[in-house]
Amino acid sequence: RLFLESSDANPVRYGRRRMKLRDLMEAAYKFLQQEQSVFRELWDWSVCVPLLRSHDTLVRWYTANCLALVTCMSEEHKLSFLKKIFNSDELIHFRL
């Protein structure tokens, strides 16, 4: 619901705090890092796919990494996937 009601530029009004899409994707990524098997099955991750075209590179980065975890990509497949979404300068920036 949060993803469908928000855009990159506008904060999402939910609960007591206004969150940006970047915050939501960062939190989702941290949840997956901690308990991948639990959160992979708990949520519908298909709503994240359109975020791979976001103009916000951090939203794209967190989204791509979430989807890589959700789909259990190997490191080789993950790198290939990231190369389709980011240019080489962006990849170097995030990997540092």
C-alpha positions in Angstrom: 0.0 0.0 0.0 2.8 2.4 0.8 4.5 1.9 -2.5 1.4 2.4 -4.5 0.4 5.6 -2.8 3.8 7.3 -3.1 6.1 8.8 -5.7 9.8 9.4 -5.5 9.6 13.1 -4.6 6.6 13.0 -2.2 6.8 11.8 1.3 4.5 9.0 2.3 2.1 9.9 5.1 1.8 6.9 7.3 1.6 6.6 11.1 3.2 9.4 13.1 6.0 10.0 10.8 6.4 11.1 7.2 8.7 8.8 5.3 10.2 9.0 2.0 10.4 6.1 -0.4 14.2 6.1 0.1 13.6 5.5 3.9 11.1 2.7 3.1 13.4 0.9 0.8 16.4 1.2 3.1 14.3 -0.3 6.0 13.1 -3.1 3.7 16.7 -3.9 2.8 17.8 -3.9 6.4 14.9 -6.3 7.3 15.9 -8.6 4.5 19.6 -8.6 5.6 18.5 -9.6 9.1 15.9 -12.2 8.3 15.9 -12.9 4.6 13.8 -16.1 4.8 11.1 -14.4 6.9 10.7 -11.2 5.0 11.1 -12.7 1.6 7.8 -14.6 2.1 6.0 -12.0 4.2 5.6 -9.2 1.7 4.6 -8.9 -2.0 7.9 -7.6 -3.5 6.4 -7.3 -7.0 5.4 -3.7 -6.2 9.1 -2.8 -5.9 9.9 -3.6 -9.5 8.8 -0.3 -11.0 11.1 1.4 -8.5 14.1 0.2 -10.5 13.3 3.0 -12.9 13.3 5.7 -10.1 15.3 8.9 -10.8 16.6 8.6 -7.2 19.7 6.4 -7.3 19.5 5.4 -3.7 15.9 4.1 -4.2 17.1 2.1 -7.2 20.1 0.8 -5.2 18.0 -0.4 -2.2 15.3 -1.8 -4.5 17.8 -3.7 -6.6 19.5 -5.2 -3.6 16.2 -6.1 -2.0 15.1 -7.9 -5.2 18.5 -9.7 -5.4 18.0 -11.0 -1.9 14.3 -11.9 -2.4 15.2 -13.9 -5.6 18.3 -15.5 -4.0 20.6 -14.2 -6.7 24.2 -15.5 -6.7 26.9 -12.8 -6.6 27.5 -13.3 -10.4 23.8 -12.8 -11.2 23.5 -9.9 -8.8 26.4 -8.1 -10.5 24.9 -8.7 -13.9 21.6 -7.4 -12.7 23.1 -4.3 -11.2 25.0 -3.5 -14.4 21.6 -3.3 -16.2 20.3 -0.7 -13.7 23.4 1.4 -12.9 26.1 2.9 -15.0 29.7 2.1 -14.1 30.3 5.4 -12.1 27.2 4.7 -10.0 28.3 1.1 -9.4 31.7 2.3 -8.3 30.2 4.9 -6.0 27.9 2.4 -4.2 30.5 -0.3 -3.9 32.9 2.1 -2.2 
